[in-house]
């Protein structure tokens, strides 16, 4: 569920509320791959690919 929420753009604080987590360590661990796909490096490469097309 946490991974699906992150894929849809839910922020960490909302995810923590939904999962009833008090600390961010666990939801961050569950969703680290999805977060990497939305990070600065991923956005850079997506923009680079878009400018080539």
Long-range contacts (C-beta under 8 A, 24 or more apart in sequence): 2-27, 2-30, 2-31, 3-30, 3-31, 3-33, 3-34, 6-31, 6-34, 6-35, 6-38, 7-34
